Amino acid sequence: MGGGVTFETPRLTLRPMGAGDIDAIVDGIGNYDVARWLSQVPYPYTKADAEEFLSRRAADGAAYWAIDAGDGLVGAVSIDDELGYWLARPAWGQGYGFEAVHGAVTHWFKNGPKTPVKARYFLGNVRSRRVLECLGFVPAGIETHYAKALSQDVASQVVALDGGAWAARQRFELETERLRLRPLERRDARALAAITAPEVVRWLAAIQPNMTEAAAKAFIVKRRWQGLPGFFLAIEDRSGRLIGCVGCGGSPVTATIFFGPEYWGHGYGSEAGGAFVAELFTRFPIEAVRAEHYTENQSSARLLARVGFERIGERPAFDDGPGARIYTWRLTRKRVSRAA
């Protein structure tokens, strides 16, 4: 499967690399924080190295893409007999690496030979380990390779992902004592519209009040689960009735939950919300999940505290008049790990 094709993820374009990318490649790999984790690149990294690399890629036809965030190359990802990627230091911490690798692996299993994918990372490379674990890769042995940038042999963890495990990873269903969380579907449009009363969505910027069924269908299409943040799940009770929704999006990842008024006061929010945010740390290589609510919405404050969030700040609600204020909350991976 060659790398001549261009495709997009929600925030990125994965495209063939060319001579116009040379300066960005040198700037990216030329940072020691990047080069030290790559076995095949020298340090310092020069323009001649980048030119030789592009020439070699053109000759072997490998599937290798520039990661373009809109203003040019910020990294690269390849997938052929093995998966590899790098991201320029200024682009770290925005989820671009996970999004790009997710896109490449999706492309592989959709268009390639569907054989298992292997990858490797140096022991100690926590960021890459977490990206690959969250995509479903599992350990497949330890190997030692010579790292040019370090001028020494380095131990690497080899990991692998097969098509069955990848397909299973694309499903997102959770069950709690009383509830089931699952991806929204078009058939949910009427039930979703029915729970968007003004008293529910007055606190939610992403949800229109009194949605029509057509608007609910459009929302479902836009916010359906596709393997990356930016989605909502249906919350069902044990009878299969849709009683609310929970989702996340943005950078940093921010969680949102709401229920129809008749389902308030039953503890459903902390039950569904707690399970949901814990699963986010399994599926995405994030260090924290955020949440926000208007200062007068004390029911949301109580819900977030029960789930384990900590209030970290306050800001103006710029679109809602000069007096409106919003509290910001955060739940960290470390805090969830300690509670597990």
DAPE-V30202 format. One record per residue. N is the residue number from 1. PSI is psi in radians with two decimals (none if undefined). Layout:
n=N psi=PSI
n=N psi=PSI
This chain:
n=1 psi=1.92
n=2 psi=2.93
n=3 psi=0.35
n=4 psi=-0.27
n=5 psi=2.60
n=6 psi=2.38
n=7 psi=2.90
n=8 psi=2.61
n=9 psi=3.10
n=10 psi=-0.62
n=11 psi=-0.12
n=12 psi=2.73
n=13 psi=2.20
n=14 psi=2.02
n=15 psi=2.85
n=16 psi=2.61
n=17 psi=2.61
n=18 psi=-3.10
n=19 psi=-0.52
n=20 psi=-0.20
n=21 psi=-0.06
n=22 psi=-0.83
n=23 psi=-0.72
n=24 psi=-0.63
n=25 psi=-0.80
n=26 psi=-0.77
n=27 psi=-0.70
n=28 psi=-1.00
n=29 psi=-0.39
n=30 psi=-0.17
n=31 psi=2.20
n=32 psi=-0.56
n=33 psi=-0.46
n=34 psi=-0.89
n=35 psi=-0.56
n=36 psi=-0.32
n=37 psi=0.07
n=38 psi=2.13
n=39 psi=-0.48
n=40 psi=0.01
n=41 psi=2.45
n=42 psi=2.90
n=43 psi=2.22
n=44 psi=2.75
n=45 psi=2.22
n=46 psi=2.99
n=47 psi=-0.66
n=48 psi=-0.65
n=49 psi=-0.75
n=50 psi=-0.73
n=51 psi=-0.73
n=52 psi=-0.69
n=53 psi=-0.83
n=54 psi=-0.66
n=55 psi=-0.72
n=56 psi=-0.71
n=57 psi=-0.70
n=58 psi=-0.59
n=59 psi=-0.69
n=60 psi=-0.18
n=61 psi=0.38
n=62 psi=2.69
n=63 psi=1.68
n=64 psi=2.17
n=65 psi=2.54
n=66 psi=2.43
n=67 psi=1.94
n=68 psi=2.05
n=69 psi=0.25
n=70 psi=-0.45
n=71 psi=0.43
n=72 psi=-3.13
n=73 psi=2.27
n=74 psi=0.07
n=75 psi=-2.95
n=76 psi=2.68
n=77 psi=2.44
n=78 psi=2.65
n=79 psi=2.03
n=80 psi=-1.81
n=81 psi=-0.28
n=82 psi=2.62
n=83 psi=2.40
n=84 psi=2.69
n=85 psi=2.81
n=86 psi=2.75
n=87 psi=2.31
n=88 psi=2.54
n=89 psi=-0.73
n=90 psi=-0.30
n=91 psi=-0.01
n=92 psi=2.70
n=93 psi=0.13
n=94 psi=0.07
n=95 psi=0.17
n=96 psi=-0.68
n=97 psi=-0.84
n=98 psi=-0.77
n=99 psi=-0.74
n=100 psi=-0.78
n=101 psi=-0.70
n=102 psi=-0.76
n=103 psi=-0.73
n=104 psi=-0.73
n=105 psi=-0.70
n=106 psi=-0.81
n=107 psi=-0.71
n=108 psi=-0.91
n=109 psi=-0.36
n=110 psi=-0.63
n=111 psi=-0.25
n=112 psi=-2.86
n=113 psi=-0.07
n=114 psi=0.41
n=115 psi=2.77
n=116 psi=2.61
n=117 psi=2.34
n=118 psi=2.72
n=119 psi=2.97
n=120 psi=2.67
n=121 psi=2.58
n=122 psi=2.41
n=123 psi=2.27
n=124 psi=-0.23
n=125 psi=1.43
n=126 psi=-0.66
n=127 psi=-0.85
n=128 psi=-0.69
n=129 psi=-0.77
n=130 psi=-0.69
n=131 psi=-0.85
n=132 psi=-0.70
n=133 psi=-0.74
n=134 psi=-0.41
n=135 psi=-0.16
n=136 psi=0.07
n=137 psi=2.52
n=138 psi=2.66
n=139 psi=2.47
n=140 psi=0.43
n=141 psi=2.93
n=142 psi=2.34
n=143 psi=2.74
n=144 psi=2.30
n=145 psi=2.69
n=146 psi=2.19
n=147 psi=1.99
n=148 psi=-0.73
n=149 psi=-0.49
n=150 psi=-0.23
n=151 psi=0.77
n=152 psi=2.85
n=153 psi=2.46
n=154 psi=2.40
n=155 psi=2.37
n=156 psi=2.47
n=157 psi=2.14
n=158 psi=2.36
n=159 psi=2.80
n=160 psi=2.69
n=161 psi=2.15
n=162 psi=2.95
n=163 psi=-0.63
n=164 psi=-0.76
n=165 psi=-0.65
n=166 psi=-0.77
n=167 psi=-0.71
n=168 psi=-0.60
n=169 psi=-0.41
n=170 psi=-0.21
n=171 psi=2.57
n=172 psi=1.64
n=173 psi=2.37
n=174 psi=2.52
n=175 psi=2.35
n=176 psi=-3.00
n=177 psi=-0.70
n=178 psi=-0.10
n=179 psi=2.81
n=180 psi=2.29
n=181 psi=2.28
n=182 psi=2.84
n=183 psi=2.49
n=184 psi=2.54
n=185 psi=2.84
n=186 psi=-0.57
n=187 psi=-0.22
n=188 psi=-0.04
n=189 psi=-0.80
n=190 psi=-0.78
n=191 psi=-0.66
n=192 psi=-0.81
n=193 psi=-0.62
n=194 psi=-0.36
n=195 psi=0.25
n=196 psi=0.76
n=197 psi=2.68
n=198 psi=-0.64
n=199 psi=-0.31
n=200 psi=-0.91
n=201 psi=0.04
n=202 psi=-0.37
n=203 psi=-0.04
n=204 psi=1.99
n=205 psi=-0.52
n=206 psi=-0.16
n=207 psi=2.25
n=208 psi=2.49
n=209 psi=2.57
n=210 psi=0.92
n=211 psi=2.46
n=212 psi=2.90
n=213 psi=-0.65
n=214 psi=-0.73
n=215 psi=-0.66
n=216 psi=-0.69
n=217 psi=-0.74
n=218 psi=-0.70
n=219 psi=-0.77
n=220 psi=-0.75
n=221 psi=-0.74
n=222 psi=-0.62
n=223 psi=0.45
n=224 psi=2.73
n=225 psi=2.15
n=226 psi=0.29
n=227 psi=-0.02
n=228 psi=2.76
n=229 psi=2.61
n=230 psi=0.59
n=231 psi=2.87
n=232 psi=2.57
n=233 psi=2.62
n=234 psi=2.50
n=235 psi=2.05
n=236 psi=2.60
n=237 psi=-3.11
n=238 psi=-0.27
n=239 psi=-0.06
n=240 psi=0.20
n=241 psi=2.29
n=242 psi=2.09
n=243 psi=-0.15
n=244 psi=-3.07
n=245 psi=2.66
n=246 psi=2.48
n=247 psi=-3.09
n=248 psi=2.78
n=249 psi=3.10
n=250 psi=3.05
n=251 psi=1.93
n=252 psi=2.73
n=253 psi=2.22
n=254 psi=2.29
n=255 psi=2.59
n=256 psi=2.47
n=257 psi=2.51
n=258 psi=2.71
n=259 psi=2.73
n=260 psi=2.59
n=261 psi=-0.60
n=262 psi=-0.19
n=263 psi=0.10
n=264 psi=2.67
n=265 psi=0.22
n=266 psi=0.07
n=267 psi=0.18
n=268 psi=-0.59
n=269 psi=-0.85
n=270 psi=-0.56
n=271 psi=-0.88
n=272 psi=-0.76
n=273 psi=-0.71
n=274 psi=-0.77
n=275 psi=-0.68
n=276 psi=-0.89
n=277 psi=-0.57
n=278 psi=-0.68
n=279 psi=-0.52
n=280 psi=-0.65
n=281 psi=-0.38
n=282 psi=-0.63
n=283 psi=-0.39
n=284 psi=2.49
n=285 psi=1.09
n=286 psi=2.67
n=287 psi=-0.31
n=288 psi=2.69
n=289 psi=2.37
n=290 psi=2.84
n=291 psi=2.69
n=292 psi=2.69
n=293 psi=2.73
n=294 psi=2.54
n=295 psi=-0.54
n=296 psi=-0.14
n=297 psi=1.37
n=298 psi=-0.39
n=299 psi=-0.66
n=300 psi=-0.64
n=301 psi=-0.77
n=302 psi=-0.71
n=303 psi=-0.85
n=304 psi=-0.69
n=305 psi=-0.70
n=306 psi=-0.65
n=307 psi=-0.42
n=308 psi=0.02
n=309 psi=2.67
n=310 psi=2.36
n=311 psi=2.26
n=312 psi=-0.12
n=313 psi=-3.14
n=314 psi=2.50
n=315 psi=2.82
n=316 psi=2.57
n=317 psi=1.57
n=318 psi=-0.51
n=319 psi=0.08
n=320 psi=0.60
n=321 psi=2.80
n=322 psi=-0.38
n=323 psi=-0.20
n=324 psi=2.39
n=325 psi=2.69
n=326 psi=2.35
n=327 psi=2.48
n=328 psi=2.37
n=329 psi=2.78
n=330 psi=2.45
n=331 psi=2.12
n=332 psi=2.77
n=333 psi=-0.72
n=334 psi=-0.70
n=335 psi=-0.68
n=336 psi=-0.72
n=337 psi=-0.70
n=338 psi=-0.60
n=339 psi=-0.33
n=340 psi=none
